[in-house]
Amino acid sequence: MWNGPDDIELGLGIGDGTGTDVLARLDGRYLSTEVAGGFTGRMVGVWTESRKVLVRRVRFAERRA
């Protein structure tokens, strides 16, 4: 069983291929059943505060240290 750190990153990438900017990083262990007590999982979504947005891709990537 893997017991490494559980880092969660929120990033933003522009479609020009220049890379991804990390906007936020947090310790994902605080979003676990063991710590939060009864927490059943994580949900990822995209939203905007304006009326017009074009989302072409949402990607989840698991990285293990």
Number of C-alpha atoms within 10 A of each C-alpha: 3 6 6 8 11 17 14 15 14 11 12 12 11 9 10 6 7 8 11 12 12 11 9 10 11 12 11 13 14 13 17 15 12 10 10 11 10 9 12 10 8 8 5 6 5 6 8 8 6 6 6 7 9 6 8 6 6 8 5 6 5 8 8 10 7
